[in-house]
Amino acid sequence: MQPLVSIFCTAYNQAPYIEKTLQGFVSQNTTFPFEVIVHDDASSDGTQDIIGRYSLKYPEIIKPVLQEENQYSKGISLLNSILLPRATGKYIAMCEGDDFWVDDNKLQRQFDFLEQHRDYSLVLHNAYIYDYRYDIVYLSEPMESDCDKTLGDIAIEGGGLLNPTASMFFRRQLFDHALAGPVGDHFIMLELASKGKVRWFSDPMSVYRFHASNSWSVSKKAESGESIRKYTQRYIDALRAADDYSGRDYHDAFVRRIKMQREFERKDLLKCGAPNLDIEGWGFSVESVAMSIRRHMPQGVEKALGRAACIKKKKRESLFVGTMREFCG
């Protein structure tokens, strides 16, 4: 039978994590067939060997695409040029190679919802955040009740911590990659939210590894001041295009997100100690001074202070779950 759901998984040098990711796929309990199109972008750490082993064990599910040369570095869109052309499913789910699913009924729940609610284009859900900076676990959002999210909500929240890629499940026919941005998941969600309603499940059904080795969050942290500025401008240009694409019905939300993006830029520049940092008009805030001091602290002291502050904040927001040792065993 032709798969009704195609799962997209992208991996690059994620040997420590990819097996848990793949196991989360093959453990799904569904009444329908599904496929996993897993793309490895020329890993050199054994990731391809693990993918190959799973494809031999689950040949009807795991469909590997193993590259000999890195495609991303050539500017090739993995989603548009490689994954989508291979997909046969009516629906698309996504999960990156260092994240994983923790609910064996995740796919079935999202599938059932979209089957029963034709006016919805996208289903998201809560997630556990494994924060490797401080070895703690917290939720992406407080566990309350299921709800809808508007296009404005998606514009402001973005992807990542609030709407992790591993939570996305959407109608393939509604996605024509009309929007492009430096962070794909946010702009995929914006396009889908402009074409239908968005449902959010309060149950955490996946894990997002934040600041894990070789993750996007770690690679972005290592950027230079120039690359941070270019990234921010690309993001803002893409947000403006998305605002126009959606008819400017949530223009205020897009304006707010653009302001947030400028604030993220400022913080990232302060964190990396970018040379020739132009702070005209910013002033010397307590925050900027504190960041400068923390940059010059011994690493252990800086981490201890950051961990304590993060735990306090997550508890105040009703998000804190526990330490990774307590949660993971």
N, C-alpha and C positions, 0 to 999 in steps of 0.2 A: 504493500500500500504506500501511496505517496505521503510523505510527512506533512502534517498539518502545521507544525511549528518548526522553524529553523532557528537554531541557537548560534549566535556569532560569538566566537571566542578568539581574541588576538593575544599572542604571546611573544615575548622576546627575553631570552635569558632569565626564565622564571622557573628553573628546575626545582628550587625548594618549595614551590607553591602549586605547580601545575597539576600534580596528581590529585590533590584535594579538590581542585577546580573541576577536573574531569570526573572524579567520583561523585561530585554533587550533581552532575548532569545525568549520569547513567543510573543514579539512585532514584530518579523521579518516578513517581507512581502516576501514570496517565492512562486514559481510555483511548488515546489517540497516538499514532506514530509520530516521532519527532527525530530530527537530525541535528548533529552538532558539526558545524563547519569551523574547524579550529585552524587558524592561520598562524604559523610560526615564521617570524621574519629573520631567518638565518641565525638562529641562536647558536652559541658556541659552548654552552654549559651543560649539554645533555637534555635540554628540554625536548628536542625532537625525538630522542630515544623514548622518552616517557609517552609522548603522544603516539608514536608508532606502536608501542606496546598496547595501548588502549584501543587503537584502531584495529589491531589484530584480534583482540578479545571481544570487541563490540563493533564488528564491521558494518552492521546495519544502522548504527547510530553515529559513530565517530567518523567524520569525513575530513581527513587531514589535508592541509595545503602547506607543504614544507618547502620553504625557499632556500636556495643556495646563495642568493645575494639579497641584501637588505633592500626592501622595496620602499619603506618609509623614507629612507635617506635620499631616494631618487625623486621624492615629491609625489609618489603614487598614492592615491587615496585607497586605503585597504578596504574601506566600506563600499565605495562606489565601483571600484575597478575589479575587486577580487571576491568579496563576500556576497554582495547582493546578486551578481550574475549567477552564482552557484546555488542560491537559495530556491527551494521548491515550496516552502511553507506558505500558508495563508497568513500566519502570524510570525513575528520576529521577536526573539528574546536575546538579551545581550549579557555577557559576563566576561570581564577581562581575565587574563591568565593568572593574575595574582589574587583575585577575589574568589569567593565561592558561595554556594547556596547551602542553607542549613535546614530547609524545610522540604521534605520529599514530596509535598503536595503543592509546591509553589506554582509550577507550570499549570497544573490542573485548575487551580483557583483562578489564575489570571485568564486562562483560556475560557473557562465557564463564564466569567464575568463579561468578556467581550462578545461571546456568543449570544448572551442573553440581553445585552445592552448595545444595540447597533449604533446609538448616537455617541458612543465613546470611542476614542481613537487610541488611548494609551492608558496602561495601568502601571502604577508604581507602588512601592511598599517601603515600610520601615526597614532599617538595617542596623546591624551591630558594627561599630567602628572599632577596629583594632588599632590603637594608637601606639605605634612602635617608638615614638619619641619618649613616651613616659610609661610604657608597659601597662596601659589601662584600657578598659573597654567601656564604651558608652553608646547610647542610641543616637541615630541620626535625628530623630524627633521624639518628643514625649509620647509614650504609649497611651493614646486616648481612643477615640473611635474612628472608624473608617470615614473618609470624607472626599469631597471633590476638590481639585485644585484648578484655579483659573489660569489663563494665559499670563495674567499679571503676576500670579504667584510663581509660576515657572520662570518668568523673566527675572524676578528678584532673587529667587532661591538658587537658580543655576543647577548644576549637577554636583558631582563630588560628594561632599559630606551630607547634604540634605536630600538629594535625589540620586543615589549611586547608580552607575551604569548597570550593575548587576540586578537592579530592581525593574529595569525597563522591559515592557512587553507591549507590542503595538501591532496595528494592522499594516501589513506590508503594502497594500494597495493605496494607502493614504500617504506613503512616504516616497517622495520623488527627489530627495536631496536638493531642494530648491535653495536652502540656506547653507552657508558655509561659514565656519569660524575656527579659531585656534583650538577650541575645545569642542569636539564633535558632539558629545552627549547632550550638552546644553542646547545646541541649535537643532538637533534632531527633535528634542522635546518641544522646542518652540514651534517648529513646523507642525508637529502633530497636534499640539494644543490649539493651533489656529484652525484646525480642521475638524475638531471634535472635542468632547469633554474628556477630562482626565480624572481617573479614580486613584485614590491613595489608600492602601491597606495599612492599618496600624500595627499588624503583626510583623516583627522583624524576621525576614526570610532569607537574608544573605549577610555576608561579611565583607566589609570594605577595609582592605589593609592600607592604613594611612601611614606614610613615611616608612614603609617597608623598603628593604634594599631593592634597588633597580625599579622602584615604582615611579609613576609620573610625578607624585608629590615631592619625591626626593630629587629627581632630575630638575624640576622647576626651581627648587630651592638653590641649586648650584648655579643659576643663571647670572650673567653679568648685568650691570646697570643698563647697558644699551639694549640687550635682548629683552629685559623686563619692560622697557619703554615701548619697544616694537610690538611685543606681545599685547600690551595694554591697548595700544592704538588699533591693532587688528581686531581685538575683542570689541572695542567700542564701535568701530566701523561696522562690524557684523551685527551688533545689537541695533544700530540705527537701520540697517537693511531689514532686519527681522521686524522692527516696528513698522516700517513701511509695508512690508509683505503682509502683515496681519491687519492692515487697514487702520493702524494707529488707534485701535479701540482701547488699548491699555497704555497709552503714551506716557502717562505719569509714572507707571511702573517701570517702563524702559528708562525714563530719565533718572529715576531713583537708582536703578541698577548701574547706569553709567557713572553716577556719582560714587557708588560703591566700588566700581572698578578702579576709579582714580584713587580711592582710599587704599585699596589693595596694593596698587602700584607704589604709593608712598611708603606703606609698611614694608613691602618687599625691598625697596631701595634702601631703607634704613637698616633692614636686617642684613643685607649683603654688604653694607658699607660701601656702596657704589662710589667710585671716584667722581669728582666734579659734580656732586649731587647739588642740584639747584633747589634750594628750599625757600626761595623768595616767595613770600606770601604765606608760607606755612607757619613760620615762627618756630621758636624752640620750645615745643610742648614738653610737658612732663614725660609723655610717652617716648618721644624721640630721645630725650636724655637718658631715660631708663634703658632703652634698647642699646644705646651706645655703651652704657655701663655694662650691661649683660654680655655684650659681644666680647668684652675684655676680661670677663670673669673666668676662673678655672672651669673647665667643661663640667665637672661633677657638680659644682655649686650652681651653675646656670641651669642644669637639668633638674636639680632638686627643687629650685625655686619655681621653675616652669611647671613641673609636675604638680606641686602643691597648689599653684594658682589654677591649673587646668581642672584638677579634681574638685576644687571649691566651686568653680564656675559650673561644671557639669552637674554637681549636686544641686546647686541653686536652680538650675534649669530642669531638674527631674530627669536627667539623662544618664547619670552615672550608673554603671552596672557593677563594676568591680575591677580588681587588678587582672591582668592577663593570666597570672598563675591561678587565681581563684576561679576565673571563668573557664579557662581552658583545661584546668586540671594538671 
